[in-house]
């Protein structure tokens, strides 16, 4: 009697283990997919006056002016912005420009009672061009509604915020100190996924689709949303924006 019970109990346990194994083996498998973000157009507007000025002034003295007292900016975001500002100035120096210290210039401006006058300040501080940052954003949402499974080529539609190919944007204007006129306005984008970004997708019958980044494939964790961002790659963003700025100042 006891042996019979043991055999039956053992049979049940083996059956449970086999059943669990079958469920595991027969479960949904991750599939490799790709998403592609449309290219955003940069805005590059340079006046003939600026082009002529740059062509006739090979050695320019410039200062970078950045937004002061911006609201809704965290200390971490401000630290990232300050890093990029410093990289912009360093790249300008390496490109042969005379770069004025922006903190010193700002202190002088704050301690003067005169109305801000580009021409007068330019003469006083020996500045040829003011480069005024109008925007610096590193994580602007850019949700993509469609993606493609690579093995089958099938197209799928996602929920509204499942795939976020966020991008960075740098806006600035150039003011010619000699005339006080705006010589150019620029908006530059740095994007991910314009050539496609791979990720993994998990389809489950009757349940929400899950996603994870390719570099997370060794993890068992899946997400309702995934995000490609520049927040942790300030060096890459800074180098790109700095090179674009130098090119603008060299009439390229």
Secondary structure as the mmCIF struct_conf table of DSSP 4:
data_model
#
loop_
_struct_conf.conf_type_id
_struct_conf.id
_struct_conf.beg_label_comp_id
_struct_conf.beg_label_asym_id
_struct_conf.beg_label_seq_id
_struct_conf.end_label_comp_id
_struct_conf.end_label_asym_id
_struct_conf.end_label_seq_id
HELX_RH_AL_P HELX_RH_AL_P1 UNK A 2 UNK A 25
TURN_TY1_P TURN_TY1_P1 UNK A 26 UNK A 26
BEND BEND1 UNK A 27 UNK A 27
STRN STRN1 UNK A 31 UNK A 35
HELX_LH_PP_P HELX_LH_PP_P1 UNK A 37 UNK A 42
STRN STRN2 UNK A 43 UNK A 46
HELX_RH_AL_P HELX_RH_AL_P2 UNK A 48 UNK A 56
BEND BEND2 UNK A 58 UNK A 59
STRN STRN3 UNK A 61 UNK A 65
BEND BEND3 UNK A 69 UNK A 69
TURN_TY1_P TURN_TY1_P2 UNK A 71 UNK A 72
HELX_RH_AL_P HELX_RH_AL_P3 UNK A 75 UNK A 94
TURN_TY1_P TURN_TY1_P3 UNK A 95 UNK A 96
STRN STRN4 UNK A 98 UNK A 99
HELX_LH_PP_P HELX_LH_PP_P2 UNK A 100 UNK A 101
HELX_RH_AL_P HELX_RH_AL_P4 UNK A 102 UNK A 110
TURN_TY1_P TURN_TY1_P4 UNK A 111 UNK A 111
BEND BEND4 UNK A 114 UNK A 114
HELX_LH_PP_P HELX_LH_PP_P3 UNK A 115 UNK A 116
HELX_RH_AL_P HELX_RH_AL_P5 UNK A 118 UNK A 125
TURN_TY1_P TURN_TY1_P5 UNK A 126 UNK A 126
BEND BEND5 UNK A 128 UNK A 128
STRN STRN5 UNK A 129 UNK A 140
STRN STRN6 UNK A 143 UNK A 143
STRN STRN7 UNK A 146 UNK A 149
TURN_TY1_P TURN_TY1_P6 UNK A 150 UNK A 152
STRN STRN8 UNK A 155 UNK A 157
TURN_TY1_P TURN_TY1_P7 UNK A 160 UNK A 161
BEND BEND6 UNK A 162 UNK A 162
STRN STRN9 UNK A 163 UNK A 165
STRN STRN10 UNK A 167 UNK A 176
TURN_TY1_P TURN_TY1_P8 UNK A 177 UNK A 180
STRN STRN11 UNK A 181 UNK A 190
BEND BEND7 UNK A 192 UNK A 192
BEND BEND8 UNK A 194 UNK A 195
STRN STRN12 UNK A 197 UNK A 204
TURN_TY1_P TURN_TY1_P9 UNK A 205 UNK A 206
STRN STRN13 UNK A 207 UNK A 213
HELX_RH_3T_P HELX_RH_3T_P1 UNK A 214 UNK A 216
TURN_TY1_P TURN_TY1_P10 UNK A 217 UNK A 218
BEND BEND9 UNK A 219 UNK A 220
STRN STRN14 UNK A 223 UNK A 223
BEND BEND10 UNK A 224 UNK A 224
STRN STRN15 UNK A 226 UNK A 228
BEND BEND11 UNK A 230 UNK A 230
TURN_TY1_P TURN_TY1_P11 UNK A 231 UNK A 232
HELX_RH_AL_P HELX_RH_AL_P6 UNK A 234 UNK A 249
TURN_TY1_P TURN_TY1_P12 UNK A 250 UNK A 251
#
